[in-house]
Amino acid sequence: MADLPAPNLDPDAWHQSLVMSPLLQAARNTYIAAVRRALGDAGLEDLPRRGPFVLGAVANQGSTLADAVAGLHVTKQAASQLVDTLVMRGYLERTPDPDDRRRITVTLTDRGRAAAVETRDAIAGVDAALVERVGPEAVATMRAALGALVELGDESHVDE
């Protein structure tokens, strides 16, 4: 394996002067753009903006409706509208839970599975390019730092 370039730790590098939150948003946009490109190339450009998140949740764990939208941090009405759109556009199918008729189970259709695969592959492509650019150790360190940042956010809600 060829030597990978070291991460740019130059204190004068463009990213050193940014506040962390816009840098995180810009990094997130890298993933969003890659996913949108992959979905467009696959003819799945009608997937709503937060659709890949819901499809990924369903693909990874199979879900009740509540589980599929739990991480969206939107109102129940907005989540319901998103799921309605995903059902109407052929990405998801709703069925009553056989064990509890009050719950709705959502499953991926063939179109939903195709979109989930495109999304997963696009994210993996960005991850691979990042490892190629900065090396696996830097990516592992970044994951640890981002995990700590997430935990800080979780801790900040303890007293609420």
N, CA, C and O atoms as a DFTB+ gen file, in Angstrom:
640 C
 N C O
     1  1       0.843      -1.177       0.000
     2  2       0.000       0.000       0.000
     3  2       0.889       1.241       0.000
     4  3       1.877       1.314       0.731
     5  1       0.527       2.195      -0.816
     6  2       1.317       3.421      -0.924
     7  2       1.187       4.233       0.363
     8  3       0.191       4.133       1.079
     9  1       2.205       5.032       0.641
    10  2       2.137       5.917       1.794
    11  2       1.022       6.927       1.577
    12  3       0.919       7.539       0.513
    13  1       0.195       7.094       2.591
    14  2      -0.894       8.052       2.503
    15  2      -0.402       9.412       2.962
    16  3       0.467       9.500       3.830
    17  1      -0.951      10.472       2.385
    18  2      -0.533      11.795       2.831
    19  2      -1.008      12.033       4.263
    20  3      -2.057      11.535       4.672
    21  1      -0.240      12.783       5.000
    22  2      -0.619      13.128       6.369
    23  2      -1.758      14.134       6.322
    24  3      -1.846      14.929       5.386
    25  1      -2.628      14.108       7.320
    26  2      -3.687      15.122       7.353
    27  2      -3.055      16.513       7.427
    28  3      -1.965      16.681       7.974
    29  1      -3.738      17.484       6.881
    30  2      -3.221      18.842       6.869
    31  2      -3.427      19.470       8.248
    32  3      -4.513      19.957       8.563
    33  1      -2.373      19.453       9.065
    34  2      -2.422      20.026      10.400
    35  2      -1.794      21.417      10.444
    36  3      -1.589      21.978      11.520
    37  1      -1.495      21.962       9.286
    38  2      -0.926      23.302       9.175
    39  2      -1.854      24.295       9.869
    40  3      -3.031      24.382       9.519
    41  1      -1.342      25.050      10.856
    42  2      -2.207      25.996      11.568
    43  2      -2.750      27.103      10.672
    44  3      -3.688      27.801      11.055
    45  1      -2.172      27.270       9.488
    46  2      -2.657      28.287       8.561
    47  2      -3.594      27.724       7.487
    48  3      -4.024      28.462       6.601
    49  1      -3.916      26.427       7.554
    50  2      -4.802      25.818       6.555
    51  2      -6.188      26.457       6.649
    52  3      -6.602      26.920       7.712
    53  1      -6.890      26.474       5.526
    54  2      -8.195      27.148       5.448
    55  2      -9.166      26.694       6.520
    56  3      -9.925      27.513       7.038
    57  1      -9.168      25.421       6.870
    58  2     -10.154      24.889       7.808
    59  2      -9.842      25.213       9.261
    60  3     -10.710      25.079      10.123
    61  1      -8.615      25.636       9.545
    62  2      -8.247      25.946      10.932
    63  2      -8.932      27.215      11.442
    64  3      -9.101      27.382      12.650
    65  1      -9.322      28.099      10.541
    66  2      -9.927      29.363      10.968
    67  2     -11.449      29.277      11.108
    68  3     -12.084      30.239      11.539
    69  1     -12.029      28.147      10.752
    70  2     -13.485      28.019      10.823
    71  2     -13.936      27.583      12.202
    72  3     -13.254      26.827      12.895
    73  1     -15.092      28.073      12.579
    74  2     -15.759      27.572      13.770
    75  2     -16.187      26.140      13.457
    76  3     -16.525      25.837      12.312
    77  1     -16.180      25.268      14.439
    78  2     -16.430      23.848      14.204
    79  2     -17.793      23.574      13.562
    80  3     -17.881      22.760      12.643
    81  1     -18.854      24.236      14.027
    82  2     -20.190      23.880      13.523
    83  2     -20.349      24.096      12.015
    84  3     -20.919      23.221      11.362
    85  1     -19.885      25.202      11.415
    86  2     -20.004      25.287       9.950
    87  2     -19.103      24.291       9.226
    88  3     -19.432      23.850       8.124
    89  1     -17.985      23.937       9.824
    90  2     -17.116      22.929       9.228
    91  2     -17.826      21.575       9.216
    92  3     -17.750      20.839       8.232
    93  1     -18.510      21.253      10.301
    94  2     -19.275      20.003      10.354
    95  2     -20.401      20.006       9.321
    96  3     -20.653      18.994       8.668
    97  1     -21.074      21.142       9.178
    98  2     -22.159      21.247       8.187
    99  2     -21.612      21.075       6.776
   100  3     -22.218      20.387       5.954
   101  1     -20.476      21.693       6.493
   102  2     -19.878      21.567       5.163
   103  2     -19.459      20.118       4.904
   104  3     -19.618      19.614       3.792
   105  1     -18.923      19.451       5.930
   106  2     -18.549      18.039       5.776
   107  2     -19.793      17.190       5.526
   108  3     -19.770      16.285       4.692
   109  1     -20.871      17.478       6.243
   110  2     -22.129      16.750       6.036
   111  2     -22.617      16.936       4.601
   112  3     -23.137      16.006       3.984
   113  1     -22.443      18.144       4.085
   114  2     -22.880      18.421       2.712
   115  2     -22.130      17.576       1.692
   116  3     -22.663      17.287       0.621
   117  1     -20.899      17.176       2.009
   118  2     -20.148      16.292       1.124
   119  2     -20.889      14.965       0.967
   120  3     -21.014      14.448      -0.143
   121  1     -21.374      14.421       2.070
   122  2     -22.145      13.174       2.025
   123  2     -23.474      13.382       1.299
   124  3     -23.862      12.562       0.467
   125  1     -24.159      14.460       1.606
   126  2     -25.461      14.730       0.982
   127  2     -25.311      14.825      -0.538
   128  3     -26.105      14.249      -1.282
   129  1     -24.294      15.551      -0.991
   130  2     -24.085      15.702      -2.444
   131  2     -23.785      14.359      -3.094
   132  3     -24.285      14.074      -4.181
   133  1     -22.976      13.533      -2.442
   134  2     -22.644      12.216      -3.003
   135  2     -23.887      11.338      -3.089
   136  3     -24.093      10.643      -4.085
   137  1     -24.708      11.368      -2.058
   138  2     -25.942      10.570      -2.049
   139  2     -26.886      11.069      -3.129
   140  3     -27.443      10.263      -3.874
   141  1     -27.078      12.372      -3.231
   142  2     -27.979      12.935      -4.245
   143  2     -27.507      12.572      -5.660
   144  3     -28.320      12.234      -6.520
   145  1     -26.183      12.644      -5.897
   146  2     -25.641      12.270      -7.214
   147  2     -25.942      10.810      -7.526
   148  3     -26.397      10.483      -8.622
   149  1     -25.684       9.939      -6.560
   150  2     -25.910       8.500      -6.773
   151  2     -27.381       8.210      -7.017
   152  3     -27.722       7.420      -7.897
   153  1     -28.249       8.840      -6.247
   154  2     -29.687       8.624      -6.432
   155  2     -30.136       9.142      -7.794
   156  3     -30.930       8.491      -8.474
   157  1     -29.639      10.299      -8.192
   158  2     -29.985      10.853      -9.503
   159  2     -29.514       9.955     -10.634
   160  3     -30.243       9.721     -11.598
   161  1     -28.286       9.452     -10.510
   162  2     -27.743       8.556     -11.532
   163  2     -28.554       7.266     -11.641
   164  3     -28.619       6.655     -12.707
   165  1     -29.172       6.856     -10.530
   166  2     -29.963       5.623     -10.513
   167  2     -31.435       5.875     -10.850
   168  3     -32.248       4.952     -10.800
   169  1     -31.781       7.128     -11.194
   170  2     -33.165       7.448     -11.526
   171  2     -34.072       7.536     -10.308
   172  3     -35.284       7.356     -10.420
   173  1     -33.496       7.809      -9.159
   174  2     -34.258       7.877      -7.914
   175  2     -34.237       9.292      -7.337
   176  3     -34.202       9.482      -6.121
   177  1     -34.258      10.271      -8.226
   178  2     -34.124      11.661      -7.794
   179  2     -35.358      12.209      -7.089
   180  3     -35.317      13.320      -6.561
   181  1     -36.454      11.457      -7.070
   182  2     -37.660      11.943      -6.394
   183  2     -37.687      11.582      -4.910
   184  3     -38.695      11.805      -4.240
   185  1     -36.615      11.041      -4.402
   186  2     -36.548      10.718      -2.977
   187  2     -36.469      12.024      -2.194
   188  3     -35.596      12.848      -2.464
   189  1     -37.371      12.226      -1.223
   190  2     -37.338      13.473      -0.441
   191  2     -36.019      13.632       0.309
   192  3     -35.285      12.666       0.517
   193  1     -35.738      14.853       0.704
   194  2     -34.458      15.208       1.328
   195  2     -34.113      14.306       2.506
   196  3     -32.972      13.852       2.594
   197  1     -35.010      14.033       3.384
   198  2     -34.716      13.176       4.541
   199  2     -35.066      11.714       4.294
   200  3     -34.969      10.884       5.199
   201  1     -35.464      11.410       3.096
   202  2     -35.828      10.041       2.746
   203  2     -34.711       9.027       2.937
   204  3     -34.961       7.946       3.471
   205  1     -33.473       9.341       2.515
   206  2     -32.401       8.357       2.701
   207  2     -32.207       7.955       4.160
   208  3     -31.876       6.805       4.449
   209  1     -32.410       8.892       5.076
   210  2     -32.272       8.583       6.502
   211  2     -33.309       7.539       6.923
   212  3     -32.981       6.565       7.601
   213  1     -34.555       7.750       6.519
   214  2     -35.627       6.818       6.880
   215  2     -35.390       5.459       6.223
   216  3     -35.519       4.424       6.877
   217  1     -35.047       5.456       4.941
   218  2     -34.804       4.182       4.251
   219  2     -33.639       3.434       4.892
   220  3     -33.684       2.212       5.029
   221  1     -32.605       4.161       5.280
   222  2     -31.473       3.527       5.949
   223  2     -31.872       2.908       7.277
   224  3     -31.434       1.806       7.608
   225  1     -32.701       3.611       8.039
   226  2     -33.169       3.078       9.322
   227  2     -33.971       1.803       9.113
   228  3     -33.801       0.828       9.845
   229  1     -34.832       1.810       8.127
   230  2     -35.650       0.622       7.851
   231  2     -34.767      -0.513       7.339
   232  3     -34.936      -1.662       7.747
   233  1     -33.834      -0.201       6.455
   234  2     -32.958      -1.230       5.881
   235  2     -32.070      -1.870       6.944
   236  3     -31.813      -3.073       6.897
   237  1     -31.606      -1.077       7.894
   238  2     -30.672      -1.580       8.894
   239  2     -31.336      -2.344      10.023
   240  3     -30.726      -3.246      10.596
   241  1     -32.565      -2.005      10.352
   242  2     -33.161      -2.649      11.515
   243  2     -34.581      -3.116      11.315
   244  3     -35.158      -3.706      12.229
   245  1     -35.168      -2.879      10.164
   246  2     -36.574      -3.202      10.023
   247  2     -37.296      -2.404      11.081
   248  3     -36.823      -2.379      12.218
   249  1     -38.360      -1.777      10.807
   250  2     -38.859      -0.795      11.751
   251  2     -40.355      -0.709      11.837
   252  3     -41.097      -0.968      10.890
   253  1     -40.758      -0.327      13.042
   254  2     -42.092       0.220      13.158
   255  2     -41.987       1.640      12.612
   256  3     -40.889       2.167      12.433
   257  1     -43.102       2.234      12.360
   258  2     -43.117       3.602      11.860
   259  2     -42.410       4.525      12.846
   260  3     -41.628       5.383      12.434
   261  1     -42.669       4.365      14.124
   262  2     -42.041       5.221      15.139
   263  2     -40.521       5.057      15.137
   264  3     -39.791       6.044      15.239
   265  1     -40.045       3.827      15.023
   266  2     -38.592       3.588      15.005
   267  2     -37.939       4.227      13.784
   268  3     -36.844       4.781      13.882
   269  1     -38.598       4.153      12.652
   270  2     -38.015       4.634      11.395
   271  2     -37.801       6.136      11.397
   272  3     -36.875       6.627      10.752
   273  1     -38.637       6.872      12.107
   274  2     -38.545       8.334      12.080
   275  2     -37.985       8.916      13.372
   276  3     -37.896      10.136      13.507
   277  1     -37.608       8.068      14.322
   278  2     -37.176       8.551      15.638
   279  2     -36.000       9.516      15.564
   280  3     -35.979      10.497      16.308
   281  1     -35.038       9.279      14.711
   282  2     -33.852      10.126      14.661
   283  2     -33.989      11.388      13.833
   284  3     -33.030      12.150      13.713
   285  1     -35.147      11.625      13.265
   286  2     -35.321      12.796      12.408
   287  2     -35.396      14.109      13.188
   288  3     -35.028      15.163      12.668
   289  1     -35.869      14.047      14.425
   290  2     -36.026      15.247      15.252
   291  2     -36.948      16.259      14.583
   292  3     -36.642      17.448      14.499
   293  1     -38.087      15.753      14.111
   294  2     -39.121      16.602      13.530
   295  2     -40.435      16.275      14.225
   296  3     -40.523      15.309      14.983
   297  1     -41.447      17.081      13.964
   298  2     -42.752      16.827      14.565
   299  2     -43.340      15.520      14.036
   300  3     -42.941      15.030      12.979
   301  1     -44.281      14.971      14.774
   302  2     -44.947      13.748      14.311
   303  2     -45.640      13.995      12.973
   304  3     -45.657      13.120      12.107
   305  1     -46.202      15.171      12.811
   306  2     -46.877      15.494      11.553
   307  2     -45.897      15.505      10.388
   308  3     -46.194      14.956       9.327
   309  1     -44.724      16.129      10.574
   310  2     -43.724      16.170       9.503
   311  2     -43.209      14.770       9.189
   312  3     -43.018      14.426       8.023
   313  1     -42.985      13.967      10.215
   314  2     -42.526      12.589      10.000
   315  2     -43.575      11.794       9.248
   316  3     -43.250      11.036       8.334
   317  1     -44.833      11.963       9.631
   318  2     -45.923      11.244       8.972
   319  2     -46.035      11.659       7.502
   320  3     -46.267      10.819       6.632
   321  1     -45.871      12.954       7.230
   322  2     -45.927      13.428       5.849
   323  2     -44.779      12.851       5.028
   324  3     -44.964      12.497       3.863
   325  1     -43.598      12.754       5.630
   326  2     -42.462      12.175       4.923
   327  2     -42.729      10.716       4.595
   328  3     -42.488      10.280       3.469
   329  1     -43.220       9.963       5.558
   330  2     -43.519       8.553       5.310
   331  2     -44.621       8.429       4.259
   332  3     -44.542       7.567       3.383
   333  1     -45.641       9.275       4.336
   334  2     -46.699       9.262       3.308
   335  2     -46.091       9.451       1.920
   336  3     -46.460       8.752       0.977
   337  1     -45.160      10.394       1.798
   338  2     -44.512      10.655       0.514
   339  2     -43.710       9.445       0.057
   340  3     -43.751       9.075      -1.116
   341  1     -42.973       8.822       0.994
   342  2     -42.177       7.641       0.647
   343  2     -43.060       6.476       0.212
   344  3     -42.687       5.714      -0.679
   345  1     -44.215       6.336       0.828
   346  2     -45.163       5.291       0.425
   347  2     -45.732       5.622      -0.952
   348  3     -45.777       4.765      -1.834
   349  1     -46.163       6.864      -1.129
   350  2     -46.779       7.290      -2.385
   351  2     -45.802       7.161      -3.564
   352  3     -46.218       6.842      -4.678
   353  1     -44.522       7.404      -3.325
   354  2     -43.528       7.333      -4.399
   355  2     -42.941       5.937      -4.566
   356  3     -42.058       5.725      -5.398
   357  1     -43.430       4.991      -3.779
   358  2     -43.047       3.596      -3.985
   359  2     -41.780       3.135      -3.294
   360  3     -41.202       2.123      -3.691
   361  1     -41.332       3.851      -2.267
   362  2     -40.120       3.461      -1.539
   363  2     -40.418       2.599      -0.314
   364  3     -39.616       1.744       0.060
   365  1     -41.561       2.825       0.300
   366  2     -41.953       2.101       1.508
   367  2     -43.353       1.529       1.353
   368  3     -44.162       1.981       0.543
   369  1     -43.595       0.517       2.165
   370  2     -44.924      -0.070       2.254
   371  2     -45.280      -0.112       3.734
   372  3     -44.460      -0.497       4.569
   373  1     -46.512       0.287       4.052
   374  2     -47.007       0.251       5.431
   375  2     -47.890      -0.966       5.616
   376  3     -48.710      -1.296       4.758
   377  1     -47.710      -1.628       6.746
   378  2     -48.597      -2.732       7.101
   379  2     -48.858      -2.686       8.596
   380  3     -47.988      -2.276       9.364
   381  1     -50.044      -3.100       9.018
   382  2     -50.304      -3.168      10.464
   383  2     -49.404      -4.230      11.089
   384  3     -49.162      -5.282      10.497
   385  1     -48.916      -3.942      12.283
   386  2     -48.090      -4.898      13.014
   387  2     -48.979      -6.065      13.416
   388  3     -50.013      -5.847      14.049
   389  1     -48.614      -7.297      13.072
   390  2     -49.474      -8.444      13.391
   391  2     -49.632      -8.677      14.895
   392  3     -50.617      -9.277      15.324
   393  1     -48.677      -8.210      15.698
   394  2     -48.746      -8.413      17.144
   395  2     -49.454      -7.284      17.881
   396  3     -49.928      -7.475      19.002
   397  1     -49.529      -6.106      17.257
   398  2     -50.141      -4.951      17.900
   399  2     -50.744      -4.071      16.812
   400  3     -50.028      -3.320      16.150
   401  1     -52.043      -4.160      16.629
   402  2     -52.732      -3.460      15.536
   403  2     -52.623      -1.934      15.651
   404  3     -52.918      -1.224      14.690
   405  1     -52.208      -1.429      16.803
   406  2     -52.052       0.023      16.954
   407  2     -50.760       0.509      16.315
   408  3     -50.613       1.698      16.029
   409  1     -49.831      -0.400      16.092
   410  2     -48.543      -0.034      15.499
   411  2     -48.541      -0.336      14.014
   412  3     -49.199      -1.264      13.545
   413  1     -47.788       0.468      13.290
   414  2     -47.631       0.287      11.851
   415  2     -46.184      -0.112      11.593
   416  3     -45.257       0.497      12.125
   417  1     -46.004      -1.135      10.777
   418  2     -44.672      -1.553      10.366
   419  2     -44.423      -1.014       8.962
   420  3     -45.309      -1.043       8.107
   421  1     -43.210      -0.524       8.734
   422  2     -42.848      -0.075       7.397
   423  2     -41.752      -0.991       6.864
   424  3     -40.826      -1.371       7.582
   425  1     -41.883      -1.332       5.588
   426  2     -40.887      -2.178       4.930
   427  2     -40.487      -1.522       3.614
   428  3     -41.241      -0.746       3.028
   429  1     -39.293      -1.852       3.173
   430  2     -38.809      -1.324       1.903
   431  2     -39.428      -2.078       0.742
   432  3     -39.573      -3.299       0.788
   433  1     -39.788      -1.352      -0.284
   434  2     -40.175      -1.961      -1.556
   435  2     -38.876      -2.222      -2.333
   436  3     -37.789      -1.895      -1.857
   437  1     -38.993      -2.800      -3.505
   438  2     -37.803      -2.979      -4.349
   439  2     -37.145      -1.635      -4.641
   440  3     -35.921      -1.516      -4.607
   441  1     -37.956      -0.634      -4.925
   442  2     -37.442       0.723      -5.183
   443  2     -36.751       1.279      -3.939
   444  3     -35.708       1.925      -4.044
   445  1     -37.328       1.031      -2.769
   446  2     -36.725       1.479      -1.516
   447  2     -35.407       0.783      -1.239
   448  3     -34.456       1.406      -0.766
   449  1     -35.347      -0.521      -1.536
   450  2     -34.084      -1.252      -1.355
   451  2     -33.010      -0.712      -2.298
   452  3     -31.851      -0.573      -1.908
   453  1     -33.393      -0.411      -3.528
   454  2     -32.430       0.143      -4.491
   455  2     -31.901       1.492      -4.005
   456  3     -30.704       1.764      -4.108
   457  1     -32.782       2.329      -3.482
   458  2     -32.358       3.637      -2.963
   459  2     -31.462       3.473      -1.737
   460  3     -30.487       4.208      -1.582
   461  1     -31.782       2.525      -0.873
   462  2     -30.955       2.282       0.316
   463  2     -29.561       1.808      -0.082
   464  3     -28.572       2.216       0.527
   465  1     -29.473       0.953      -1.093
   466  2     -28.172       0.472      -1.571
   467  2     -27.372       1.631      -2.178
   468  3     -26.184       1.777      -1.891
   469  1     -28.006       2.442      -3.002
   470  2     -27.320       3.591      -3.600
   471  2     -26.803       4.534      -2.521
   472  3     -25.682       5.034      -2.607
   473  1     -27.622       4.771      -1.513
   474  2     -27.232       5.654      -0.411
   475  2     -26.042       5.068       0.346
   476  3     -25.059       5.760       0.607
   477  1     -26.142       3.791       0.694
   478  2     -25.057       3.129       1.437
   479  2     -23.756       3.156       0.639
   480  3     -22.691       3.427       1.194
   481  1     -23.841       2.877      -0.653
   482  2     -22.640       2.855      -1.490
   483  2     -22.032       4.250      -1.648
   484  3     -20.810       4.394      -1.679
   485  1     -22.877       5.270      -1.748
   486  2     -22.367       6.644      -1.869
   487  2     -21.638       7.055      -0.588
   488  3     -20.575       7.672      -0.644
   489  1     -22.209       6.714       0.550
   490  2     -21.569       7.033       1.828
   491  2     -20.252       6.279       1.960
   492  3     -19.253       6.847       2.401
   493  1     -20.246       5.011       1.584
   494  2     -19.009       4.217       1.632
   495  2     -17.945       4.815       0.710
   496  3     -16.757       4.782       1.029
   497  1     -18.365       5.357      -0.422
   498  2     -17.424       5.980      -1.340
   499  2     -16.771       7.222      -0.745
   500  3     -15.567       7.431      -0.898
   501  1     -17.567       8.044      -0.067
   502  2     -17.001       9.220       0.605
   503  2     -16.052       8.774       1.710
   504  3     -14.959       9.320       1.860
   505  1     -16.477       7.775       2.485
   506  2     -15.613       7.266       3.563
   507  2     -14.282       6.752       3.014
   508  3     -13.226       7.026       3.585
   509  1     -14.329       6.015       1.915
   510  2     -13.106       5.475       1.315
   511  2     -12.203       6.596       0.806
   512  3     -10.984       6.538       0.971
   513  1     -12.795       7.606       0.195
   514  2     -12.005       8.740      -0.290
   515  2     -11.361       9.489       0.877
   516  3     -10.231       9.966       0.771
   517  1     -12.083       9.586       1.975
   518  2     -11.525      10.247       3.159
   519  2     -10.351       9.453       3.717
   520  3      -9.324      10.035       4.066
   521  1     -10.487       8.138       3.807
   522  2      -9.376       7.305       4.272
   523  2      -8.185       7.451       3.329
   524  3      -7.043       7.534       3.779
   525  1      -8.445       7.481       2.048
   526  2      -7.365       7.649       1.058
   527  2      -6.658       8.993       1.248
   528  3      -5.441       9.094       1.092
   529  1      -7.430      10.010       1.582
   530  2      -6.856      11.356       1.710
   531  2      -6.066      11.538       3.000
   532  3      -4.982      12.123       2.978
   533  1      -6.596      11.041       4.145
   534  2      -5.954      11.344       5.433
   535  2      -5.453      10.117       6.181
   536  3      -4.724      10.251       7.163
   537  1      -5.831       8.926       5.734
   538  2      -5.381       7.710       6.389
   539  2      -6.367       7.191       7.423
   540  3      -7.162       7.953       7.974
   541  1      -6.308       5.894       7.681
   542  2      -7.271       5.276       8.591
   543  2      -7.143       5.761      10.035
   544  3      -8.142       5.823      10.752
   545  1      -5.939       6.103      10.468
   546  2      -5.765       6.564      11.845
   547  2      -6.462       7.904      12.057
   548  3      -7.124       8.118      13.073
   549  1      -6.307       8.802      11.089
   550  2      -6.958      10.107      11.205
   551  2      -8.475       9.963      11.195
   552  3      -9.171      10.672      11.922
   553  1      -8.986       9.058      10.384
   554  2     -10.434       8.839      10.345
   555  2     -10.914       8.249      11.673
   556  3     -11.968       8.636      12.179
   557  1     -10.148       7.320      12.236
   558  2     -10.514       6.743      13.534
   559  2     -10.518       7.820      14.619
   560  3     -11.406       7.847      15.471
   561  1      -9.527       8.700      14.584
   562  2      -9.464       9.801      15.549
   563  2     -10.648      10.732      15.369
   564  3     -11.241      11.187      16.347
   565  1     -10.994      11.015      14.116
   566  2     -12.135      11.888      13.846
   567  2     -13.424      11.257      14.361
   568  3     -14.251      11.943      14.961
   569  1     -13.600       9.961      14.134
   570  2     -14.798       9.275      14.631
   571  2     -14.885       9.359      16.150
   572  3     -15.960       9.584      16.705
   573  1     -13.744       9.176      16.822
   574  2     -13.726       9.269      18.275
   575  2     -14.097      10.684      18.735
   576  3     -14.863      10.854      19.684
   577  1     -13.553      11.682      18.061
   578  2     -13.848      13.067      18.424
   579  2     -15.319      13.392      18.173
   580  3     -15.962      14.036      19.002
   581  1     -15.853      12.950      17.035
   582  2     -17.267      13.202      16.754
   583  2     -18.165      12.448      17.735
   584  3     -19.199      12.967      18.155
   585  1     -17.776      11.235      18.097
   586  2     -18.535      10.495      19.105
   587  2     -18.549      11.231      20.432
   588  3     -19.583      11.292      21.098
   589  1     -17.409      11.792      20.825
   590  2     -17.347      12.571      22.064
   591  2     -18.229      13.810      21.965
   592  3     -18.878      14.190      22.940
   593  1     -18.254      14.445      20.790
   594  2     -19.095      15.622      20.588
   595  2     -20.570      15.259      20.710
   596  3     -21.344      16.000      21.316
   597  1     -20.960      14.132      20.143
   598  2     -22.345      13.663      20.267
   599  2     -22.684      13.410      21.737
   600  3     -23.756      13.789      22.209
   601  1     -21.766      12.770      22.451
   602  2     -22.000      12.503      23.873
   603  2     -22.130      13.795      24.672
   604  3     -22.929      13.860      25.607
   605  1     -21.357      14.828      24.319
   606  2     -21.512      16.123      24.980
   607  2     -22.926      16.653      24.800
   608  3     -23.525      17.180      25.737
   609  1     -23.454      16.508      23.589
   610  2     -24.826      16.940      23.335
   611  2     -25.826      16.155      24.136
   612  3     -26.795      16.717      24.646
   613  1     -25.606      14.855      24.256
   614  2     -26.512      14.028      25.046
   615  2     -26.460      14.408      26.517
   616  3     -27.490      14.442      27.190
   617  1     -25.243      14.698      27.027
   618  2     -25.085      15.081      28.421
   619  2     -25.738      16.422      28.705
   620  3     -26.206      16.657      29.819
   621  1     -25.779      17.309      27.711
   622  2     -26.341      18.636      27.945
   623  2     -27.847      18.587      28.184
   624  3     -28.417      19.557      28.682
   625  1     -28.499      17.484      27.841
   626  2     -29.950      17.356      28.026
   627  2     -30.310      16.657      29.328
   628  3     -31.491      16.485      29.630
   629  1     -29.313      16.254      30.098
   630  2     -29.573      15.490      31.313
   631  2     -30.419      16.273      32.302
   632  3     -31.320      15.703      32.917
   633  1     -30.155      17.570      32.475
   634  2     -30.860      18.368      33.477
   635  2     -32.174      18.959      32.970
   636  3     -32.890      19.597      33.742
   637  1     -32.503      18.767      31.716
   638  2     -33.733      19.372      31.166
   639  2     -34.965      18.631      31.600
   640  3     -36.075      19.008      31.226
